[in-house]
Amino acid sequence: MCTTILTPPIMCIGGGASGRIADVLIQLNLRRPLIICGPVIIKYGYLERITLPLDHAGLTYGIFSDVPADPTDATVAAASQALQQQDYDCIIGLGGGSPMDTAKMVSLIGPAGGTVRDFAVPQDNASPGLPIIAIPTTAGTGSEATRVSIITDARNDEKLLCLGRAFMPSAALIDYELTLTMPFRLTADTGIDSLTHAIEAYVSRKASQYSDGLALAAMKSLFENIRTACFEPDNVSAREAMMLGSTQAGMAFSNASVALVHGMSRPLGAHFQVPHGLSNAMLLPAVTAFSVPFAMRRYADCARQMGVVPAGTNDTVATRILIEELRRLNEDLKVPSPQQFGIHESDYTTLLPTMAEQALASGSPANNPVVPDIDEIIELYETVFHSSTNVTAPIRSRVAQAL
């Protein structure tokens, strides 16, 4: 089987990589970037780490710094207007997944017009817009190395998945030093997000030998270092390992796709403003338990690679311990259930059919080892609501049998 691989043509990885921004732009024959970021980037001084090299190189630039934690089509429209006010020749996405995904979408909509929904799946966005330079400040989304952009349609609270090589950055500057000020909650949530990318890429129906190698390397680095990064935030080795693992996981899922966890995560975030990494963390143990019987060897490989069982452990024992360890990770990192997050049960219950339909429509569940139906997705949502670590689902389906 032939596999087509997409990665950024230029990747600068390591401490201080963000300071290479002017050199990279000149290498790409680019001179006038629009920087897209959020307010927190200015607060922590990360914006200045980018603008100073640009100033020293005599490059002109603009700044759009109004990207919220959950960007919508309105965010993209506002940033696109900023792009049109000057003769910019590229876009720098600086921050977590939100600024980078916004930058990707603006690179198409800014010059050509249209709406975010015009570019959503099943649309294959093959023709690139303006070049994108991605500079992540979190070890989480891996967006710096993916052909993916996710933006919320504010009219119906639906997170739109947009795919295609047009969204692959022309360059990625991966500087772990930009993650040293990440607080506990953000470190935990983005870290589990990355771990989810790695696991789902490995068990995806679209997995390949190329994506497998990246996914396995990523899950090892991420699982071995996430607790240290959370509880010892100044630990440089852990931060560096998390950043590299995040990028490897991003490259893995960009070429193999994510699966059911992400499909269910997006509606949970869109309707109840649960941060993306946190919603993945809420879902990962239960969805893994549901999916394990249909890809037991693959999930057992994950357990062995993450070091939660010895290499020779049989698949049945390995997968059981994998699920236990994912629940324990959530406990250790204080991942709340949707109920503990503050979501009212009546609101949650009312939206279950809509969320289940949106999850399936996203396309990601089709890559899962087993593709659930609407009722099974609803049951998984119900199971996760009260506790992501203490499963109490009624015995009525293969969901309950798995959990």
Buried (B, 14 or more C-beta within 10 A) or exposed (E): EEEEEBBBEBBBBBBEBBBBBBEBBEEBEBBBBBBBBBEBBEEBEBBEBBBEBBEEEEBEBBBBBBBBEBBBBBBBBBBBEBBEEEEBBBBBBBBBBBBBBBBBBBBBBBEEEEBBBBBBBEEEBEEBBBBBBBBBBBBBBBBBBBBBBBBBBBEEBBBBBBBBBBBBBBBBBBBBBBBBBBEEBBBBBBBBBBBBBBBBBBBBEBBBEBBBBBBBBBBBBBBBBBBBBBBEBEBEEBBBBBBBBBBBBBBBBBBBBBBBBBBBBBBBBBBBBBBBBBBBBBBBBBBBBBBBBBBBEBBBBBBBBBEBBEEEBEBEEBBBBBBBBBBBBBEBBEBBBBBBBEBEEEEBEEBBBBBBBBBBBBBBBBBBBBBBEEEBBBBBBBBBBBBBBEBEBEEEBBBBEBB
